[in-house]
Amino acid sequence: MTHCRKIMIQGTMSGAGKSLLVTALCRIFHEDGLKVAPFKSQNMALNSYITADGLEMGRAQAVQAEACGKLPDARMNPILLKPTSDVGSQLIVNGHVRGTYRAAGYFRMKKTLIPDIMEAFRSLEAENDVIVIEGAGSPAEINLKSDDIVNMGLARMVDAPVILVGDIDPGGVFAQLYGTIMLLPEDERARIVGIIINKFRGDPEILRPGLGMLEELTKVPVLGVVPYADIDIDDEDSLSPRLAGGSHERPIDIAVIRFPRISNFTDITPLSVHPYLGVRYVGRPEDLGQPDLIILPGTKNTLDDLLWLRENGLEAGILKHAHAGGTVLGICGGYQMLGEFLSDPEGSDSGRAGSSMRGLGLLPTATRFGAEKIQRQVSGCVSACDLAGASVSGYEIHMGETRVPAGSVPFARVYCGSVSSDKARGDDGDPVGTYMDGCVNGSVFGTYIHGLFDTGELTEKLASYLMKKKGIAADALAVEPRISYKERQYARLADIVRGSLDMDAVYRALR
């Protein structure tokens, strides 16, 4: 068996660009002919992904897997925490839900998860030449160090060299880097083989005196300065700059409701690259305006975010838009909200057993939350009349079951699994196991499918439908499938990072 080499990327803080640099290195090593896999022992994010075998993992590691030519694998992110409140999170271990924990309870037990982490890591190690490991937050959180399983604690367990990354964009990067290193004990400082300064705007020559002084003070070489680059790759969580607003200067104005607990907002990303579609995120009723389409995206807590929608006044704006014939699309939790009634007898969604709420009443559906979590990849074809014929391929991830009355118009006909010509077919020609997803009522659409715009077909259908509805003539555009678009972005990211780093030094660290 080939000896697997490791390199770990840690940052001075959250948002330093660790995920993007891990993605870049995964792609670079893949381009250099190595079998490579990403790994993050513990991730906290509401953007998750469902693998082909129905397991849940962090979206960032799914992106990194794609960058190195691999199918996403739950072993790449053995511990996923999905916040359910300000003090608690759902715990997912190697793809399976293990329960919901308050922060203090999780910190008391998280060392018991080390065998799960190491089993996942060792199995990946046996299959690859290189593993690129991502840390979380900062390794210098001195109040958390004794129970660390994701930064230097993990580096020690797997004997990985560390590259430390600092974000220069907000300022103070030299203090970030020096302070982080100086707060580490000597044995952990010795693991740091290099420093990267990330997101620099301007001429790196002006940094030269500071880089020399930083190397002298820390005794750690600076491996490169990575420029700020506009790379369109799926973001990990609510720190994403996408959620800060957006542009509606294109012919079609799309307003996405920014729920407090928004999840899987990457569903919307393909729309933002269409030349006719302007996407913006809205959290206040005064910012809603008069959009052509309102999207209610996924949320980790449907009932709490529905209450937020009602209390801050956005519900009234959405209802006014819909009753005037405006188009509304709900995805997953957003779909559930569009119905007439939502009940949570066991507290599976809200944490409050017996909770119930009326919905927006725009679809004739009712949702009952339960303990079972639906996790599956799906493929199919949109059947809603105005968008009919577009192929979709994505995944479902939700608690609860939505009842749709007989005779209602479904959003799509789907089946479990990916697109495949060898699927067994029934008498009607549909793959065996085909079922109806979602519901449509006039210009209101609801679906459970995440990733529904990734093929590009539905994006084009939606753009044509909205342009026609607005009375704007437009030439049909061939929208590039999301996967080929992402491949170009991965290649571009790799070129930028390869040209910015001392890759010989990175390879020496691997050896």
Order of alpha helices (4+ residues) and beta strands (2+ residues): beta-alpha-beta-beta-beta-beta-alpha-beta-beta-beta-alpha-alpha-beta-alpha-beta-alpha-alpha-beta-alpha-beta-beta-beta-alpha-beta-beta-beta-alpha-alpha-beta-alpha-beta-beta-beta-beta-beta-beta-beta-beta-alpha-alpha-alpha
